[in-house]
């Protein structure tokens, strides 16, 4: 089974992904693919530098991802242009990795932050959404200490509201509690799917 794991910024999706990896799940991480493309794909780097300018290059010679994030979250047109450069290659790499793993893996997790926004749910058989209440999402993003409240709100608003993703999900993983509670929920869902228990995808 191919499972799409998604959520929103500061919802805890990356934590869920790590928990699943620790439990032995095969996880294909879209963010990791983006990072690799920006770091290693010369054509992608050239397109990014050509569009965003030489200031986007870090002192080490790579793409300054922090600066790139600041730019694209402040300008919708620039964010869409970056997506046009990156997304087709990310999809191709995910499809290749899927094909490589499907013969030997019973279940594969596609960790895709913008699963619904980029309409990639066609790649998966089920969608798991990591959900938090809006005020919890905002506070957790602010707790990272990197953004002002206005900047944090703007970044959240670039994605579909978690309430909408929650309604479309096959499984909702509630992350309004502690990390320990989250880990217990995730491991229980993973155990259920591997044991093939019926009725294991009721929304929680």
Backbone torsions as a table, in degrees:
resi	resn	phi	psi	omega
1	UNK	NA	137.6	176.7
2	UNK	-101.7	121.5	-175.9
3	UNK	-113.6	127.7	174.5
4	UNK	-91.4	121.9	178.2
5	UNK	-104.0	123.6	-179.5
6	UNK	-146.5	179.3	-179.4
7	UNK	179.5	-137.2	176.6
8	UNK	-142.5	169.6	177.4
9	UNK	-56.9	132.3	179.7
10	UNK	65.7	22.1	177.2
11	UNK	-88.8	-19.1	-178.6
12	UNK	104.1	12.5	-178.7
13	UNK	-60.5	-42.9	-179.6
14	UNK	-63.3	-35.3	176.7
15	UNK	-65.3	-43.1	178.1
16	UNK	-61.7	-42.4	178.8
17	UNK	-59.3	-43.1	179.1
18	UNK	-65.4	-39.2	178.1
19	UNK	-62.4	-43.5	180.0
20	UNK	-65.4	-41.3	177.0
21	UNK	-60.9	-42.3	179.1
22	UNK	-63.5	-25.9	178.7
23	UNK	-87.5	1.8	176.7
24	UNK	98.4	7.9	-179.1
25	UNK	-72.5	147.3	172.3
26	UNK	-85.1	112.3	-176.2
27	UNK	-116.7	125.6	173.0
28	UNK	-103.9	116.2	-168.8
29	UNK	-103.6	112.1	-179.0
30	UNK	-62.4	-39.6	179.6
31	UNK	-62.8	-38.3	178.6
32	UNK	-65.4	-38.0	177.4
33	UNK	-64.2	-43.2	177.6
34	UNK	-58.8	-46.0	-179.9
35	UNK	-58.8	-43.7	-179.8
36	UNK	-65.4	-40.1	179.1
37	UNK	-63.4	-44.1	179.8
38	UNK	-66.8	-30.9	-176.5
39	UNK	-86.3	-32.1	-167.9
40	UNK	-121.6	-20.9	-176.0
41	UNK	-88.9	109.2	-173.7
42	UNK	-64.5	-35.9	179.7
43	UNK	-65.7	-43.4	178.2
44	UNK	-62.5	-47.0	-179.3
45	UNK	-60.4	-40.5	179.7
46	UNK	-64.1	-43.9	-179.7
47	UNK	-63.6	-40.7	-179.9
48	UNK	-65.8	-45.9	-179.9
49	UNK	-66.4	-40.3	178.9
50	UNK	-60.6	-38.3	-176.6
51	UNK	-83.0	-44.3	-173.5
52	UNK	-92.4	-13.5	178.2
53	UNK	96.5	162.1	-176.7
54	UNK	-64.9	-18.4	179.8
55	UNK	-67.0	-14.5	-179.1
56	UNK	-78.4	-9.8	179.1
57	UNK	-85.1	129.9	-179.1
58	UNK	-77.0	171.3	178.7
59	UNK	-61.8	-27.4	-179.9
60	UNK	-82.5	-6.1	177.7
61	UNK	98.7	-4.0	178.3
62	UNK	-97.2	-173.6	176.6
63	UNK	-79.5	129.7	177.2
64	UNK	-78.2	97.0	-173.3
65	UNK	-69.0	-30.5	177.7
66	UNK	-65.6	-47.7	177.8
67	UNK	-64.3	-41.2	178.8
68	UNK	-59.9	-42.2	177.8
69	UNK	-62.2	-42.6	178.9
70	UNK	-60.6	-40.4	-177.7
71	UNK	-68.6	-49.5	-172.7
72	UNK	-72.9	-27.9	178.4
73	UNK	-81.3	-11.9	176.4
74	UNK	-95.7	-11.3	-174.1
75	UNK	-143.6	109.0	-176.7
76	UNK	-61.5	-38.4	-179.3
77	UNK	-63.6	-41.0	179.6
78	UNK	-70.2	-35.1	176.3
79	UNK	-63.7	-42.5	179.3
80	UNK	-66.5	-34.9	177.7
81	UNK	-66.1	-42.7	177.6
82	UNK	-61.7	-40.9	178.5
83	UNK	-61.5	-37.9	179.0
84	UNK	-64.1	-34.5	179.1
85	UNK	-73.6	-44.6	-168.7
86	UNK	-88.9	-46.2	-167.0
87	UNK	-57.8	-43.7	179.7
88	UNK	-58.6	-38.4	179.6
89	UNK	-71.3	-36.3	177.9
90	UNK	-63.7	-45.0	-180.0
91	UNK	-61.0	-44.3	-179.4
92	UNK	-61.2	-42.9	-179.3
93	UNK	-68.0	-38.6	177.5
94	UNK	-64.0	-42.0	178.9
95	UNK	-63.5	-38.9	177.4
96	UNK	-64.7	-45.6	179.7
97	UNK	-65.2	-37.8	175.9
98	UNK	-58.5	-48.8	-179.0
99	UNK	-60.5	-36.6	-179.2
100	UNK	-69.9	-31.7	-174.6
101	UNK	-95.7	-21.3	-169.1
102	UNK	-62.7	-31.8	-177.2
103	UNK	-69.4	-30.7	-174.6
104	UNK	-111.0	-6.8	-178.8
105	UNK	-112.3	129.4	178.2
106	UNK	-69.9	-40.8	179.8
107	UNK	-132.2	139.8	177.9
108	UNK	-128.8	133.7	178.3
109	UNK	-100.2	123.9	170.5
110	UNK	-99.7	107.5	-179.7
111	UNK	-86.3	100.6	-174.4
112	UNK	-130.6	104.7	-178.2
113	UNK	-56.8	-39.3	-176.3
114	UNK	-106.3	41.5	-176.6
115	UNK	-54.0	-50.8	-178.2
116	UNK	-77.6	-40.2	-177.8
117	UNK	-60.2	-35.9	-178.7
118	UNK	-97.7	6.2	176.7
119	UNK	56.4	41.8	179.1
120	UNK	-96.8	8.1	179.4
121	UNK	-65.6	-13.4	176.6
122	UNK	-66.2	-19.7	-179.1
123	UNK	-76.8	-15.6	-169.3
124	UNK	-120.5	161.4	178.4
125	UNK	-97.5	-25.9	177.0
126	UNK	-142.0	153.0	176.9
127	UNK	-120.9	128.0	173.6
128	UNK	-107.1	124.0	179.4
129	UNK	-110.7	127.2	174.2
130	UNK	-87.5	121.2	-170.6
131	UNK	-118.9	138.1	168.1
132	UNK	-136.3	156.6	175.9
133	UNK	-67.4	150.4	-176.1
134	UNK	-53.0	-42.4	-177.9
135	UNK	-68.4	-31.9	177.4
136	UNK	-70.7	-42.4	177.9
137	UNK	-58.0	-48.2	-179.5
138	UNK	-63.1	-45.3	-177.8
139	UNK	-64.9	-40.0	179.7
140	UNK	-66.9	-35.4	176.9
141	UNK	-67.6	-41.7	177.8
142	UNK	-65.3	-33.4	-179.1
143	UNK	-64.3	-17.9	177.3
144	UNK	-70.3	-18.0	173.7
145	UNK	73.4	18.7	-176.9
146	UNK	-108.4	-15.3	-172.4
147	UNK	-130.3	150.7	169.7
148	UNK	-75.8	169.2	178.8
149	UNK	-61.8	-41.0	179.8
150	UNK	-63.5	-42.4	179.3
151	UNK	-65.6	-40.7	-179.7
152	UNK	-63.2	-44.7	179.4
153	UNK	-61.8	-41.1	-179.4
154	UNK	-63.7	-41.4	179.7
155	UNK	-65.7	-40.7	178.1
156	UNK	-61.7	-39.6	-176.3
157	UNK	-74.0	-10.9	175.6
158	UNK	-75.3	-11.9	-179.7
159	UNK	-110.9	159.7	173.0
160	UNK	-59.1	142.3	176.7
161	UNK	-58.6	141.8	178.9
162	UNK	-59.9	-29.2	178.5
163	UNK	-62.2	-35.2	177.8
164	UNK	-73.5	-41.4	178.7
165	UNK	-63.6	-38.1	179.7
166	UNK	-58.9	-40.6	-178.4
167	UNK	-69.5	-26.0	-178.0
168	UNK	-91.1	-9.8	-171.5
169	UNK	-77.0	153.3	169.4
170	UNK	-83.6	-31.4	178.4
171	UNK	-140.1	131.8	176.4
172	UNK	-109.5	124.6	176.9
173	UNK	-102.5	107.3	-177.1
174	UNK	-76.7	121.8	-178.3
175	UNK	-119.5	35.6	177.2
176	UNK	-82.2	-9.0	-178.4
177	UNK	-99.7	-148.8	-176.6
178	UNK	-84.2	166.3	177.0
179	UNK	-63.5	-36.8	178.8
180	UNK	-62.7	-43.1	177.8
181	UNK	-63.2	-41.3	179.2
182	UNK	-61.5	-47.5	-178.7
183	UNK	-59.4	-41.5	-179.9
184	UNK	-62.9	-41.7	179.8
185	UNK	-64.6	-46.2	-176.6
186	UNK	-63.9	-45.7	-179.3
187	UNK	-64.7	-33.8	177.6
188	UNK	-67.6	-43.9	178.1
189	UNK	-63.0	-40.3	-179.4
190	UNK	-66.7	-39.7	177.7
191	UNK	-63.0	-44.3	-177.9
192	UNK	-61.9	-43.9	-177.6
193	UNK	-68.5	-32.5	179.1
194	UNK	-75.9	-29.1	176.9
195	UNK	-85.4	-9.0	177.9
196	UNK	70.0	28.4	179.7
197	UNK	-66.9	143.1	178.8
198	UNK	-78.6	155.1	175.9
199	UNK	58.9	33.4	-176.7
200	UNK	-93.0	1.4	-176.4
201	UNK	-113.3	27.7	173.5
202	UNK	-65.3	140.5	-179.5
203	UNK	-65.9	136.8	-179.0
204	UNK	-111.2	NA	NA
